Amino acid sequence: MEVQMADDVLTILSRITTVSDLTQAFSDEDQCRCLLEAMVWPRGRICPACG
């Protein structure tokens, strides 16, 4: 599952209530990267200096 939008990330993170949920949300390297990137760059990876 590719995470693209900040709302999707907030939905996924809001559903994490147990360690099992956390393990599933960050189940593999690609999913983990997508979630972390969406948290850091909610509108995509955009340069703050030049856009």
PDBQT receptor file of N, H, CA, C and O in Angstrom, charges set to zero:
ATOM      1  N   MET A   1       0.841  -1.178   0.000  1.00  0.00    +0.000 N 
ATOM      2  CA  MET A   1       0.000   0.000   0.000  1.00  0.00    +0.000 C 
ATOM      3  C   MET A   1       0.886   1.241   0.000  1.00  0.00    +0.000 C 
ATOM      4  O   MET A   1       1.665   1.453   0.929  1.00  0.00    +0.000 OA
ATOM      5  N   GLU A   2       0.768   2.036  -1.014  1.00  0.00    +0.000 N 
ATOM      6  H   GLU A   2       0.135   1.864  -1.769  1.00  0.00    +0.000 HD
ATOM      7  CA  GLU A   2       1.547   3.266  -1.129  1.00  0.00    +0.000 C 
ATOM      8  C   GLU A   2       0.803   4.388  -0.417  1.00  0.00    +0.000 C 
ATOM      9  O   GLU A   2      -0.374   4.625  -0.688  1.00  0.00    +0.000 OA
ATOM     10  N   VAL A   3       1.474   5.068   0.480  1.00  0.00    +0.000 N 
ATOM     11  H   VAL A   3       2.430   4.876   0.700  1.00  0.00    +0.000 HD
ATOM     12  CA  VAL A   3       0.847   6.171   1.204  1.00  0.00    +0.000 C 
ATOM     13  C   VAL A   3       1.215   7.468   0.505  1.00  0.00    +0.000 C 
ATOM     14  O   VAL A   3       2.396   7.774   0.343  1.00  0.00    +0.000 OA
ATOM     15  N   GLN A   4       0.221   8.225   0.092  1.00  0.00    +0.000 N 
ATOM     16  H   GLN A   4      -0.739   7.976   0.224  1.00  0.00    +0.000 HD
ATOM     17  CA  GLN A   4       0.455   9.448  -0.670  1.00  0.00    +0.000 C 
ATOM     18  C   GLN A   4       0.015  10.704   0.086  1.00  0.00    +0.000 C 
ATOM     19  O   GLN A   4       0.700  11.724   0.015  1.00  0.00    +0.000 OA
ATOM     20  N   MET A   5      -1.078  10.659   0.787  1.00  0.00    +0.000 N 
ATOM     21  H   MET A   5      -1.635   9.831   0.845  1.00  0.00    +0.000 HD
ATOM     22  CA  MET A   5      -1.659  11.860   1.359  1.00  0.00    +0.000 C 
ATOM     23  C   MET A   5      -1.519  11.882   2.867  1.00  0.00    +0.000 C 
ATOM     24  O   MET A   5      -1.508  10.840   3.523  1.00  0.00    +0.000 OA
ATOM     25  N   ALA A   6      -1.410  13.101   3.412  1.00  0.00    +0.000 N 
ATOM     26  H   ALA A   6      -1.418  13.947   2.879  1.00  0.00    +0.000 HD
ATOM     27  CA  ALA A   6      -1.276  13.250   4.860  1.00  0.00    +0.000 C 
ATOM     28  C   ALA A   6      -2.482  12.689   5.597  1.00  0.00    +0.000 C 
ATOM     29  O   ALA A   6      -2.331  12.119   6.677  1.00  0.00    +0.000 OA
ATOM     30  N   ASP A   7      -3.690  12.842   5.027  1.00  0.00    +0.000 N 
ATOM     31  H   ASP A   7      -3.812  13.305   4.149  1.00  0.00    +0.000 HD
ATOM     32  CA  ASP A   7      -4.885  12.306   5.666  1.00  0.00    +0.000 C 
ATOM     33  C   ASP A   7      -4.811  10.796   5.802  1.00  0.00    +0.000 C 
ATOM     34  O   ASP A   7      -5.226  10.241   6.819  1.00  0.00    +0.000 OA
ATOM     35  N   ASP A   8      -4.280  10.125   4.776  1.00  0.00    +0.000 N 
ATOM     36  H   ASP A   8      -3.943  10.576   3.950  1.00  0.00    +0.000 HD
ATOM     37  CA  ASP A   8      -4.122   8.674   4.833  1.00  0.00    +0.000 C 
ATOM     38  C   ASP A   8      -3.186   8.292   5.973  1.00  0.00    +0.000 C 
ATOM     39  O   ASP A   8      -3.450   7.344   6.712  1.00  0.00    +0.000 OA
ATOM     40  N   VAL A   9      -2.104   9.027   6.110  1.00  0.00    +0.000 N 
ATOM     41  H   VAL A   9      -1.889   9.798   5.510  1.00  0.00    +0.000 HD
ATOM     42  CA  VAL A   9      -1.129   8.741   7.164  1.00  0.00    +0.000 C 
ATOM     43  C   VAL A   9      -1.763   8.953   8.527  1.00  0.00    +0.000 C 
ATOM     44  O   VAL A   9      -1.597   8.125   9.422  1.00  0.00    +0.000 OA
ATOM     45  N   LEU A  10      -2.484  10.047   8.696  1.00  0.00    +0.000 N 
ATOM     46  H   LEU A  10      -2.619  10.720   7.969  1.00  0.00    +0.000 HD
ATOM     47  CA  LEU A  10      -3.142  10.302   9.974  1.00  0.00    +0.000 C 
ATOM     48  C   LEU A  10      -4.149   9.213  10.301  1.00  0.00    +0.000 C 
ATOM     49  O   LEU A  10      -4.277   8.811  11.458  1.00  0.00    +0.000 OA
ATOM     50  N   THR A  11      -4.854   8.739   9.306  1.00  0.00    +0.000 N 
ATOM     51  H   THR A  11      -4.750   9.065   8.366  1.00  0.00    +0.000 HD
ATOM     52  CA  THR A  11      -5.814   7.650   9.519  1.00  0.00    +0.000 C 
ATOM     53  C   THR A  11      -5.095   6.387   9.965  1.00  0.00    +0.000 C 
ATOM     54  O   THR A  11      -5.501   5.740  10.931  1.00  0.00    +0.000 OA
ATOM     55  N   ILE A  12      -4.029   6.040   9.262  1.00  0.00    +0.000 N 
ATOM     56  H   ILE A  12      -3.699   6.565   8.478  1.00  0.00    +0.000 HD
ATOM     57  CA  ILE A  12      -3.264   4.844   9.614  1.00  0.00    +0.000 C 
ATOM     58  C   ILE A  12      -2.695   4.968  11.024  1.00  0.00    +0.000 C 
ATOM     59  O   ILE A  12      -2.820   4.046  11.829  1.00  0.00    +0.000 OA
ATOM     60  N   LEU A  13      -2.068   6.114  11.325  1.00  0.00    +0.000 N 
ATOM     61  H   LEU A  13      -1.967   6.863  10.670  1.00  0.00    +0.000 HD
ATOM     62  CA  LEU A  13      -1.454   6.291  12.634  1.00  0.00    +0.000 C 
ATOM     63  C   LEU A  13      -2.497   6.337  13.751  1.00  0.00    +0.000 C 
ATOM     64  O   LEU A  13      -2.229   5.870  14.858  1.00  0.00    +0.000 OA
ATOM     65  N   SER A  14      -3.674   6.887  13.482  1.00  0.00    +0.000 N 
ATOM     66  H   SER A  14      -3.892   7.266  12.583  1.00  0.00    +0.000 HD
ATOM     67  CA  SER A  14      -4.698   6.964  14.522  1.00  0.00    +0.000 C 
ATOM     68  C   SER A  14      -5.263   5.590  14.875  1.00  0.00    +0.000 C 
ATOM     69  O   SER A  14      -5.829   5.405  15.952  1.00  0.00    +0.000 OA
ATOM     70  N   ARG A  15      -5.110   4.642  13.980  1.00  0.00    +0.000 N 
ATOM     71  H   ARG A  15      -4.650   4.792  13.105  1.00  0.00    +0.000 HD
ATOM     72  CA  ARG A  15      -5.606   3.280  14.236  1.00  0.00    +0.000 C 
ATOM     73  C   ARG A  15      -4.605   2.425  15.016  1.00  0.00    +0.000 C 
ATOM     74  O   ARG A  15      -4.932   1.309  15.419  1.00  0.00    +0.000 OA
ATOM     75  N   ILE A  16      -3.412   2.926  15.227  1.00  0.00    +0.000 N 
ATOM     76  H   ILE A  16      -3.146   3.833  14.899  1.00  0.00    +0.000 HD
ATOM     77  CA  ILE A  16      -2.398   2.162  15.955  1.00  0.00    +0.000 C 
ATOM     78  C   ILE A  16      -2.653   2.309  17.452  1.00  0.00    +0.000 C 
ATOM     79  O   ILE A  16      -2.505   3.391  18.021  1.00  0.00    +0.000 OA
ATOM     80  N   THR A  17      -3.041   1.195  18.078  1.00  0.00    +0.000 N 
ATOM     81  H   THR A  17      -3.161   0.316  17.617  1.00  0.00    +0.000 HD
ATOM     82  CA  THR A  17      -3.292   1.207  19.521  1.00  0.00    +0.000 C 
ATOM     83  C   THR A  17      -2.515   0.120  20.249  1.00  0.00    +0.000 C 
ATOM     84  O   THR A  17      -2.430   0.130  21.477  1.00  0.00    +0.000 OA
ATOM     85  N   THR A  18      -1.949  -0.816  19.497  1.00  0.00    +0.000 N 
ATOM     86  H   THR A  18      -2.017  -0.824  18.499  1.00  0.00    +0.000 HD
ATOM     87  CA  THR A  18      -1.189  -1.904  20.126  1.00  0.00    +0.000 C 
ATOM     88  C   THR A  18       0.136  -2.081  19.389  1.00  0.00    +0.000 C 
ATOM     89  O   THR A  18       0.341  -1.536  18.304  1.00  0.00    +0.000 OA
ATOM     90  N   VAL A  19       1.002  -2.833  19.985  1.00  0.00    +0.000 N 
ATOM     91  H   VAL A  19       0.836  -3.275  20.866  1.00  0.00    +0.000 HD
ATOM     92  CA  VAL A  19       2.272  -3.151  19.342  1.00  0.00    +0.000 C 
ATOM     93  C   VAL A  19       2.030  -3.931  18.051  1.00  0.00    +0.000 C 
ATOM     94  O   VAL A  19       2.741  -3.745  17.064  1.00  0.00    +0.000 OA
ATOM     95  N   SER A  20       1.044  -4.787  18.064  1.00  0.00    +0.000 N 
ATOM     96  H   SER A  20       0.466  -4.938  18.866  1.00  0.00    +0.000 HD
ATOM     97  CA  SER A  20       0.696  -5.545  16.873  1.00  0.00    +0.000 C 
ATOM     98  C   SER A  20       0.257  -4.616  15.741  1.00  0.00    +0.000 C 
ATOM     99  O   SER A  20       0.634  -4.827  14.588  1.00  0.00    +0.000 OA
ATOM    100  N   ASP A  21      -0.537  -3.590  16.059  1.00  0.00    +0.000 N 
ATOM    101  H   ASP A  21      -0.843  -3.419  16.995  1.00  0.00    +0.000 HD
ATOM    102  CA  ASP A  21      -0.948  -2.604  15.060  1.00  0.00    +0.000 C 
ATOM    103  C   ASP A  21       0.262  -1.857  14.510  1.00  0.00    +0.000 C 
ATOM    104  O   ASP A  21       0.354  -1.609  13.308  1.00  0.00    +0.000 OA
ATOM    105  N   LEU A  22       1.179  -1.502  15.391  1.00  0.00    +0.000 N 
ATOM    106  H   LEU A  22       1.104  -1.703  16.367  1.00  0.00    +0.000 HD
ATOM    107  CA  LEU A  22       2.394  -0.797  14.986  1.00  0.00    +0.000 C 
ATOM    108  C   LEU A  22       3.235  -1.652  14.055  1.00  0.00    +0.000 C 
ATOM    109  O   LEU A  22       3.740  -1.175  13.038  1.00  0.00    +0.000 OA
ATOM    110  N   THR A  23       3.380  -2.923  14.413  1.00  0.00    +0.000 N 
ATOM    111  H   THR A  23       2.970  -3.310  15.239  1.00  0.00    +0.000 HD
ATOM    112  CA  THR A  23       4.139  -3.855  13.590  1.00  0.00    +0.000 C 
ATOM    113  C   THR A  23       3.514  -4.007  12.215  1.00  0.00    +0.000 C 
ATOM    114  O   THR A  23       4.225  -4.090  11.213  1.00  0.00    +0.000 OA
ATOM    115  N   GLN A  24       2.199  -4.044  12.160  1.00  0.00    +0.000 N 
ATOM    116  H   GLN A  24       1.621  -3.976  12.974  1.00  0.00    +0.000 HD
ATOM    117  CA  GLN A  24       1.506  -4.185  10.883  1.00  0.00    +0.000 C 
ATOM    118  C   GLN A  24       1.618  -2.900  10.056  1.00  0.00    +0.000 C 
ATOM    119  O   GLN A  24       1.831  -2.972   8.846  1.00  0.00    +0.000 OA
ATOM    120  N   ALA A  25       1.481  -1.735  10.680  1.00  0.00    +0.000 N 
ATOM    121  H   ALA A  25       1.309  -1.677  11.663  1.00  0.00    +0.000 HD
ATOM    122  CA  ALA A  25       1.550  -0.464   9.960  1.00  0.00    +0.000 C 
ATOM    123  C   ALA A  25       2.923  -0.250   9.334  1.00  0.00    +0.000 C 
ATOM    124  O   ALA A  25       3.037   0.285   8.231  1.00  0.00    +0.000 OA
ATOM    125  N   PHE A  26       3.955  -0.670  10.043  1.00  0.00    +0.000 N 
ATOM    126  H   PHE A  26       3.862  -1.104  10.939  1.00  0.00    +0.000 HD
ATOM    127  CA  PHE A  26       5.324  -0.538   9.551  1.00  0.00    +0.000 C 
ATOM    128  C   PHE A  26       5.868  -1.923   9.200  1.00  0.00    +0.000 C 
ATOM    129  O   PHE A  26       6.963  -2.301   9.617  1.00  0.00    +0.000 OA
ATOM    130  N   SER A  27       5.088  -2.661   8.433  1.00  0.00    +0.000 N 
ATOM    131  H   SER A  27       4.199  -2.354   8.095  1.00  0.00    +0.000 HD
ATOM    132  CA  SER A  27       5.341  -4.077   8.195  1.00  0.00    +0.000 C 
ATOM    133  C   SER A  27       6.557  -4.393   7.335  1.00  0.00    +0.000 C 
ATOM    134  O   SER A  27       7.181  -5.439   7.511  1.00  0.00    +0.000 OA
ATOM    135  N   ASP A  28       6.898  -3.517   6.422  1.00  0.00    +0.000 N 
ATOM    136  H   ASP A  28       6.391  -2.667   6.280  1.00  0.00    +0.000 HD
ATOM    137  CA  ASP A  28       8.075  -3.770   5.605  1.00  0.00    +0.000 C 
ATOM    138  C   ASP A  28       8.776  -2.446   5.317  1.00  0.00    +0.000 C 
ATOM    139  O   ASP A  28       8.257  -1.377   5.639  1.00  0.00    +0.000 OA
ATOM    140  N   GLU A  29       9.937  -2.523   4.721  1.00  0.00    +0.000 N 
ATOM    141  H   GLU A  29      10.359  -3.392   4.460  1.00  0.00    +0.000 HD
ATOM    142  CA  GLU A  29      10.759  -1.344   4.513  1.00  0.00    +0.000 C 
ATOM    143  C   GLU A  29      10.059  -0.302   3.647  1.00  0.00    +0.000 C 
ATOM    144  O   GLU A  29      10.126   0.889   3.948  1.00  0.00    +0.000 OA
ATOM    145  N   ASP A  30       9.394  -0.724   2.587  1.00  0.00    +0.000 N 
ATOM    146  H   ASP A  30       9.339  -1.692   2.343  1.00  0.00    +0.000 HD
ATOM    147  CA  ASP A  30       8.715   0.224   1.699  1.00  0.00    +0.000 C 
ATOM    148  C   ASP A  30       7.565   0.930   2.405  1.00  0.00    +0.000 C 
ATOM    149  O   ASP A  30       7.404   2.143   2.276  1.00  0.00    +0.000 OA
ATOM    150  N   GLN A  31       6.767   0.174   3.150  1.00  0.00    +0.000 N 
ATOM    151  H   GLN A  31       6.898  -0.812   3.255  1.00  0.00    +0.000 HD
ATOM    152  CA  GLN A  31       5.651   0.760   3.886  1.00  0.00    +0.000 C 
ATOM    153  C   GLN A  31       6.162   1.736   4.937  1.00  0.00    +0.000 C 
ATOM    154  O   GLN A  31       5.609   2.823   5.101  1.00  0.00    +0.000 OA
ATOM    155  N   CYS A  32       7.202   1.353   5.637  1.00  0.00    +0.000 N 
ATOM    156  H   CYS A  32       7.651   0.469   5.504  1.00  0.00    +0.000 HD
ATOM    157  CA  CYS A  32       7.793   2.210   6.659  1.00  0.00    +0.000 C 
ATOM    158  C   CYS A  32       8.299   3.506   6.029  1.00  0.00    +0.000 C 
ATOM    159  O   CYS A  32       8.037   4.590   6.550  1.00  0.00    +0.000 OA
ATOM    160  N   ARG A  33       9.012   3.403   4.927  1.00  0.00    +0.000 N 
ATOM    161  H   ARG A  33       9.224   2.522   4.505  1.00  0.00    +0.000 HD
ATOM    162  CA  ARG A  33       9.539   4.575   4.227  1.00  0.00    +0.000 C 
ATOM    163  C   ARG A  33       8.409   5.486   3.782  1.00  0.00    +0.000 C 
ATOM    164  O   ARG A  33       8.493   6.702   3.957  1.00  0.00    +0.000 OA
ATOM    165  N   CYS A  34       7.357   4.924   3.211  1.00  0.00    +0.000 N 
ATOM    166  H   CYS A  34       7.288   3.936   3.069  1.00  0.00    +0.000 HD
ATOM    167  CA  CYS A  34       6.221   5.716   2.742  1.00  0.00    +0.000 C 
ATOM    168  C   CYS A  34       5.550   6.475   3.882  1.00  0.00    +0.000 C 
ATOM    169  O   CYS A  34       5.244   7.660   3.753  1.00  0.00    +0.000 OA
ATOM    170  N   LEU A  35       5.322   5.785   4.996  1.00  0.00    +0.000 N 
ATOM    171  H   LEU A  35       5.571   4.822   5.100  1.00  0.00    +0.000 HD
ATOM    172  CA  LEU A  35       4.686   6.444   6.140  1.00  0.00    +0.000 C 
ATOM    173  C   LEU A  35       5.572   7.547   6.713  1.00  0.00    +0.000 C 
ATOM    174  O   LEU A  35       5.095   8.645   6.997  1.00  0.00    +0.000 OA
ATOM    175  N   LEU A  36       6.849   7.257   6.880  1.00  0.00    +0.000 N 
ATOM    176  H   LEU A  36       7.237   6.365   6.649  1.00  0.00    +0.000 HD
ATOM    177  CA  LEU A  36       7.755   8.262   7.439  1.00  0.00    +0.000 C 
ATOM    178  C   LEU A  36       7.899   9.463   6.508  1.00  0.00    +0.000 C 
ATOM    179  O   LEU A  36       7.904  10.603   6.971  1.00  0.00    +0.000 OA
ATOM    180  N   GLU A  37       8.016   9.223   5.207  1.00  0.00    +0.000 N 
ATOM    181  H   GLU A  37       8.012   8.297   4.831  1.00  0.00    +0.000 HD
ATOM    182  CA  GLU A  37       8.107  10.327   4.244  1.00  0.00    +0.000 C 
ATOM    183  C   GLU A  37       6.835  11.162   4.274  1.00  0.00    +0.000 C 
ATOM    184  O   GLU A  37       6.903  12.390   4.215  1.00  0.00    +0.000 OA
ATOM    185  N   ALA A  38       5.689  10.525   4.363  1.00  0.00    +0.000 N 
ATOM    186  H   ALA A  38       5.634   9.528   4.411  1.00  0.00    +0.000 HD
ATOM    187  CA  ALA A  38       4.425  11.258   4.405  1.00  0.00    +0.000 C 
ATOM    188  C   ALA A  38       4.288  12.081   5.683  1.00  0.00    +0.000 C 
ATOM    189  O   ALA A  38       3.658  13.138   5.679  1.00  0.00    +0.000 OA
ATOM    190  N   MET A  39       4.876  11.597   6.775  1.00  0.00    +0.000 N 
ATOM    191  H   MET A  39       5.388  10.738   6.778  1.00  0.00    +0.000 HD
ATOM    192  CA  MET A  39       4.840  12.365   8.015  1.00  0.00    +0.000 C 
ATOM    193  C   MET A  39       5.775  13.576   7.934  1.00  0.00    +0.000 C 
ATOM    194  O   MET A  39       5.438  14.655   8.421  1.00  0.00    +0.000 OA
ATOM    195  N   VAL A  40       6.936  13.397   7.327  1.00  0.00    +0.000 N 
ATOM    196  H   VAL A  40       7.210  12.520   6.932  1.00  0.00    +0.000 HD
ATOM    197  CA  VAL A  40       7.912  14.482   7.232  1.00  0.00    +0.000 C 
ATOM    198  C   VAL A  40       7.522  15.473   6.142  1.00  0.00    +0.000 C 
ATOM    199  O   VAL A  40       7.632  16.685   6.329  1.00  0.00    +0.000 OA
ATOM    200  N   TRP A  41       7.068  14.960   5.009  1.00  0.00    +0.000 N 
ATOM    201  H   TRP A  41       6.978  13.975   4.857  1.00  0.00    +0.000 HD
ATOM    202  CA  TRP A  41       6.711  15.792   3.850  1.00  0.00    +0.000 C 
ATOM    203  C   TRP A  41       5.255  15.516   3.468  1.00  0.00    +0.000 C 
ATOM    204  O   TRP A  41       5.015  14.788   2.505  1.00  0.00    +0.000 OA
ATOM    205  N   PRO A  42       4.279  16.070   4.187  1.00  0.00    +0.000 N 
ATOM    206  CA  PRO A  42       2.879  15.756   3.929  1.00  0.00    +0.000 C 
ATOM    207  C   PRO A  42       2.399  16.161   2.531  1.00  0.00    +0.000 C 
ATOM    208  O   PRO A  42       1.438  15.582   2.024  1.00  0.00    +0.000 OA
ATOM    209  N   ARG A  43       3.046  17.135   1.904  1.00  0.00    +0.000 N 
ATOM    210  H   ARG A  43       3.827  17.605   2.316  1.00  0.00    +0.000 HD
ATOM    211  CA  ARG A  43       2.662  17.547   0.552  1.00  0.00    +0.000 C 
ATOM    212  C   ARG A  43       3.635  17.018  -0.493  1.00  0.00    +0.000 C 
ATOM    213  O   ARG A  43       3.679  17.528  -1.612  1.00  0.00    +0.000 OA
ATOM    214  N   GLY A  44       4.407  16.013  -0.142  1.00  0.00    +0.000 N 
ATOM    215  H   GLY A  44       4.371  15.599   0.768  1.00  0.00    +0.000 HD
ATOM    216  CA  GLY A  44       5.404  15.454  -1.050  1.00  0.00    +0.000 C 
ATOM    217  C   GLY A  44       6.776  16.062  -0.773  1.00  0.00    +0.000 C 
ATOM    218  O   GLY A  44       6.908  17.036  -0.032  1.00  0.00    +0.000 OA
ATOM    219  N   ARG A  45       7.787  15.464  -1.385  1.00  0.00    +0.000 N 
ATOM    220  H   ARG A  45       7.680  14.673  -1.987  1.00  0.00    +0.000 HD
ATOM    221  CA  ARG A  45       9.155  15.953  -1.166  1.00  0.00    +0.000 C 
ATOM    222  C   ARG A  45       9.376  17.191  -2.028  1.00  0.00    +0.000 C 
ATOM    223  O   ARG A  45       9.723  17.105  -3.206  1.00  0.00    +0.000 OA
ATOM    224  N   ILE A  46       9.161  18.349  -1.396  1.00  0.00    +0.000 N 
ATOM    225  H   ILE A  46       8.880  18.419  -0.440  1.00  0.00    +0.000 HD
ATOM    226  CA  ILE A  46       9.297  19.621  -2.090  1.00  0.00    +0.000 C 
ATOM    227  C   ILE A  46      10.390  20.424  -1.395  1.00  0.00    +0.000 C 
ATOM    228  O   ILE A  46      10.400  20.541  -0.169  1.00  0.00    +0.000 OA
ATOM    229  N   CYS A  47      11.303  20.973  -2.178  1.00  0.00    +0.000 N 
ATOM    230  H   CYS A  47      11.295  20.878  -3.174  1.00  0.00    +0.000 HD
ATOM    231  CA  CYS A  47      12.375  21.792  -1.625  1.00  0.00    +0.000 C 
ATOM    232  C   CYS A  47      11.781  23.056  -1.007  1.00  0.00    +0.000 C 
ATOM    233  O   CYS A  47      11.049  23.781  -1.681  1.00  0.00    +0.000 OA
ATOM    234  N   PRO A  48      12.086  23.336   0.277  1.00  0.00    +0.000 N 
ATOM    235  CA  PRO A  48      11.528  24.535   0.905  1.00  0.00    +0.000 C 
ATOM    236  C   PRO A  48      12.112  25.830   0.327  1.00  0.00    +0.000 C 
ATOM    237  O   PRO A  48      11.502  26.894   0.432  1.00  0.00    +0.000 OA
ATOM    238  N   ALA A  49      13.282  25.732  -0.276  1.00  0.00    +0.000 N 
ATOM    239  H   ALA A  49      13.778  24.868  -0.361  1.00  0.00    +0.000 HD
ATOM    240  CA  ALA A  49      13.925  26.941  -0.836  1.00  0.00    +0.000 C 
ATOM    241  C   ALA A  49      13.379  27.291  -2.209  1.00  0.00    +0.000 C 
ATOM    242  O   ALA A  49      13.079  28.456  -2.470  1.00  0.00    +0.000 OA
ATOM    243  N   CYS A  50      13.245  26.315  -3.087  1.00  0.00    +0.000 N 
ATOM    244  H   CYS A  50      13.490  25.369  -2.875  1.00  0.00    +0.000 HD
ATOM    245  CA  CYS A  50      12.875  26.638  -4.466  1.00  0.00    +0.000 C 
ATOM    246  C   CYS A  50      11.514  26.073  -4.900  1.00  0.00    +0.000 C 
ATOM    247  O   CYS A  50      11.009  26.386  -5.978  1.00  0.00    +0.000 OA
ATOM    248  N   GLY A  51      10.942  25.238  -4.035  1.00  0.00    +0.000 N 
ATOM    249  H   GLY A  51      11.353  24.984  -3.160  1.00  0.00    +0.000 HD
ATOM    250  CA  GLY A  51       9.622  24.667  -4.363  1.00  0.00    +0.000 C 
ATOM    251  C   GLY A  51       9.740  23.550  -5.339  1.00  0.00    +0.000 C 
ATOM    252  O   GLY A  51       8.732  22.957  -5.724  1.00  0.00    +0.000 OA
TER     253      GLY A  51
